[in-house]
Structure formats: structure tokens, C-alpha cells
């Protein structure tokens, strides 16, 4: 397994180099980059990749049957790159040999899943088993889970992870939806976080104070910046996420928010809290439940309130309720009004909880 692990590490390093359009890599450069990665992995400066090993790695990566079918070309008689800049081994399909290796790894994980403290491994093993079945075109799948097809930016995950571990500074081509342009930014990555199926890199942006939140699906290109990684930069994930929902940390103070959840949704929110600080304040005779939580209100908080409408109302503070009400009204106004469509569907529509009148803040009229 160690040999397979080292080979996979080298393949990923070579892949990162060949995808780097800002720099040129000779065979010696590829050897040096792979050797650095091995030295970091084993904390041993004597670890080195040989010329023959890297040549065999390139040959394997090119192989469409046993490898990745990578379109590796040599230009100017010495530089290596992909003929298709969008190619990455992370996007290639698993072949039979790699599936076999994955099965071996899953079997090892399955053994550890029986130990105390490793219960989550069982869930991982179940997901991997299902993925292996799907790759084998099996019709006996028993589990499915939500996933996006070819999510943008995910090919940069390993690059950012490596930059975090090894303190590398990145020059990123960031796509701004507001200006519809790609802008270069110098980024010091510190942490990776997934929220609702979207990955974010948190770190520091050159010229900007405070933690910068970078959605990796906005990344269009990257290169390594020739800058030292400042030793004084720190990121405390536990402290950062303690008082927020999602990934956006605003400069406001922590607020104690009381909210009412109607009986239809209350049992779900009770066992699936909106935030770790959530607690039950009171239970009404009709099954409605009042909760409290202490957070810094942000966009993700207001979006969550919108998602659970019409079953949640803010009780206090008043300004949070008013802001939630205004935010959700703005979102609703952007939705199509189906009652204005031709026909009598609007007149014959079955009334639901919305028909009682929209008000997110239960104390507004008292």
C-alpha cells in the first residue's frame, strides 16, 4: 500500500505541474517537485524520486487502459504539459486496476470501522462500496446520495489542500459574477470548508484585512506565487465557526435570537438544530416550539429562515425579525407569480399556511 500511496502522490504532483499554465516543467523539474512532496510526507530529506520512476509515471499516466489516458506532450524538446489544458487525472474514470486498489483500501477501512471512535468510517465504506458498484455498472445498488456532476472548481481542491499543508501562496484567477471578469488575486489559504454542497477556501487575500472566503467554483486558473507565507497568519476554525451558520463571518456582535417553529416542522428542527447553540425555550400546547440560539446573523442565517418558510417566525430581537422579513420578501418578489397565469388555477388553488398572511416576525403587530 505504501508503494501505491507514493505513486498516487507522484501522479497528483505531476498532474498539478502539467496543469500549471504559468510555468514550464522539464523532466528534472518534475523529479524535483515529486521529491519535495515525498520529503514532506516522510519528513526525510533523503527521499527522492529517480529519473526512471518519473519516466514510468508519465508512461503510466498516458496509458488509456491501465493509467489515466493523460494527453501528455513534450514541446521545445524538453517541457512537459497537457495538450488539453482542462484535463486532470481527478476527472478521469477509474479503470479496472485502480478499482481493484480502491477495493483493497475499502476492505482495510471496513476492518477499522468496528473499533470505538471510528464509527463514521462505516458510513464512508458504504458510500465507497456503492461507488465501486456503480463503476462496475452493477444494477444491485442499494444506496444513492446527492452529488453534482462535474462541479466547477473541484479540480483545484487538492491544490488548495496542498498549499494549506505546505504553506504555499497562490495566485488565483478569480471569476467575479458581478463584473463578469476574471481577476488575479494573491491568496494565502488556511482552511477548506464544505457548506450545502459547495466548497470554500478560507484564508487571507493580499491587501485585505480579515479572513477571506473564496468559493472554489469561482477559480478559473492558478499558479504558485513566489512569495513567502507569513508566519504570523493564523486561522482558528473552532473560533471562526462557533457563532455563525455557514461560512460568512461578519463583524457584528453575537445576538440571542428567539424563534418560533410551527408544529409541522418543530420535531425536525429539534433533532436537526440550525446551530450548535440552539436550545428549547418552551413547548406550546399545540406542538409549536420556541427555540433560542446565539449567533452573528449573516446571509446564510436569513437564507435558512427563508428555506423553512412558512413554519418559522422570529420572536426577538425586533431588528433581526424586521431584517429577516425584508430579506425574505425581496426573495419572494423574485419568484414567478403563478396565480397570474392564464386559466382558473389561481382561483381554485388549495389554501395553505401562506394564505394566513405572510409575517416572519411574530411580535411585529403586538
ZITADA-V744004 format. One record per backbone hydrogen bond with DSSP energy under -1.0 kcal/mol. NH is the residue of the N-H (numbers start at 1). CO is the residue of the C=O. E is the energy in kcal/mol with one decimal. If there is no record, write none. Layout:
NH:CO:E ; NH:CO:E
//
This chain:
5:1:-2.6 ; 6:2:-2.5 ; 7:3:-2.3 ; 8:4:-2.4 ; 9:5:-2.1 ; 10:6:-2.5 ; 11:7:-2.6 ; 12:8:-2.1 ; 13:9:-2.2 ; 14:10:-2.9 ; 15:11:-2.4 ; 16:12:-2.5 ; 17:13:-2.2 ; 18:14:-2.7 ; 19:15:-1.3 ; 21:19:-1.1 ; 30:26:-2.1 ; 31:27:-2.3 ; 32:28:-2.6 ; 33:29:-2.5 ; 34:30:-2.3 ; 35:31:-2.4 ; 36:32:-2.3 ; 37:33:-1.9 ; 38:34:-2.1 ; 39:35:-2.4 ; 40:36:-2.2 ; 41:37:-2.3 ; 42:38:-2.3 ; 44:39:-1.5 ; 47:44:-1.5 ; 54:50:-2.0 ; 55:51:-2.3 ; 56:52:-2.3 ; 57:53:-2.1 ; 58:54:-2.5 ; 59:55:-2.1 ; 60:56:-2.7 ; 61:57:-2.8 ; 62:58:-1.8 ; 63:59:-1.1 ; 67:63:-1.1 ; 69:63:-1.2 ; 70:61:-3.2 ; 72:70:-2.0 ; 73:81:-3.0 ; 75:79:-2.6 ; 78:75:-1.7 ; 79:75:-2.5 ; 80:25:-3.0 ; 81:73:-1.9 ; 82:18:-1.1 ; 83:71:-2.8 ; 87:84:-2.2 ; 91:88:-1.7 ; 99:95:-2.4 ; 100:96:-2.1 ; 101:97:-2.1 ; 102:98:-2.3 ; 103:99:-2.4 ; 104:100:-1.9 ; 105:101:-2.1 ; 106:102:-2.5 ; 107:103:-2.3 ; 108:104:-1.7 ; 109:105:-2.3 ; 110:106:-2.5 ; 111:107:-1.3 ; 112:108:-1.4 ; 113:109:-1.4 ; 115:112:-1.8 ; 118:115:-1.7 ; 121:118:-1.5 ; 122:119:-1.3 ; 124:120:-1.7 ; 125:121:-2.9 ; 126:122:-2.1 ; 127:123:-2.0 ; 128:124:-2.5 ; 129:125:-2.7 ; 130:126:-1.9 ; 131:127:-2.0 ; 132:128:-2.5 ; 133:129:-2.1 ; 134:130:-2.2 ; 135:131:-2.2 ; 136:132:-1.5 ; 137:134:-1.5 ; 138:133:-2.7 ; 154:151:-1.3 ; 156:153:-2.1 ; 157:154:-1.5 ; 160:156:-2.5 ; 161:157:-2.8 ; 162:158:-2.6 ; 163:159:-2.1 ; 164:160:-2.3 ; 165:161:-2.4 ; 166:162:-2.5 ; 168:163:-2.3 ; 170:187:-2.6 ; 171:223:-3.2 ; 172:185:-2.8 ; 173:221:-2.7 ; 174:183:-3.3 ; 175:218:-3.0 ; 176:181:-3.1 ; 180:176:-1.8 ; 183:174:-3.4 ; 185:172:-2.2 ; 187:170:-3.2 ; 188:204:-3.0 ; 190:202:-2.7 ; 191:202:-2.0 ; 193:200:-2.6 ; 195:198:-2.8 ; 198:195:-1.2 ; 200:193:-2.8 ; 201:214:-3.2 ; 202:191:-3.2 ; 203:212:-2.0 ; 204:188:-1.8 ; 206:186:-2.6 ; 208:205:-2.2 ; 212:203:-3.7 ; 214:201:-2.9 ; 216:199:-1.9 ; 218:215:-2.0 ; 219:216:-1.2 ; 220:173:-3.1 ; 223:171:-1.5 ; 225:169:-2.2 ; 227:225:-1.9 ; 233:230:-1.2 ; 240:236:-2.6 ; 241:237:-2.5 ; 244:241:-1.1 ; 255:295:-3.4 ; 257:293:-3.0 ; 258:316:-2.6 ; 259:291:-2.3 ; 260:313:-3.2 ; 261:289:-2.8 ; 262:311:-2.7 ; 265:262:-1.6 ; 266:262:-2.4 ; 269:265:-2.1 ; 270:266:-2.1 ; 271:267:-1.4 ; 272:268:-1.5 ; 278:275:-1.8 ; 279:292:-2.3 ; 281:290:-3.4 ; 282:290:-1.3 ; 284:288:-3.3 ; 287:284:-1.6 ; 289:261:-2.3 ; 290:282:-3.0 ; 291:259:-3.0 ; 292:279:-2.2 ; 293:257:-1.8 ; 295:255:-2.0 ; 296:243:-3.3 ; 302:298:-1.9 ; 303:299:-2.6 ; 304:300:-2.0 ; 305:301:-2.1 ; 306:302:-2.0 ; 307:303:-2.3 ; 308:304:-1.4 ; 309:306:-1.6 ; 311:308:-2.2 ; 313:260:-2.4 ; 314:360:-2.8 ; 315:258:-2.9 ; 316:258:-1.6 ; 321:317:-1.9 ; 322:318:-2.6 ; 323:319:-2.2 ; 324:320:-2.7 ; 325:321:-2.6 ; 326:322:-2.5 ; 327:323:-2.6 ; 328:324:-2.5 ; 329:325:-2.3 ; 330:326:-2.1 ; 331:327:-1.9 ; 332:328:-2.6 ; 333:329:-2.2 ; 335:332:-1.5 ; 340:337:-1.3 ; 341:338:-1.3 ; 348:344:-2.0 ; 355:352:-1.5 ; 356:353:-1.2 ; 357:354:-1.8 ; 362:314:-1.1 ; 364:361:-1.7 ; 366:363:-1.4
//
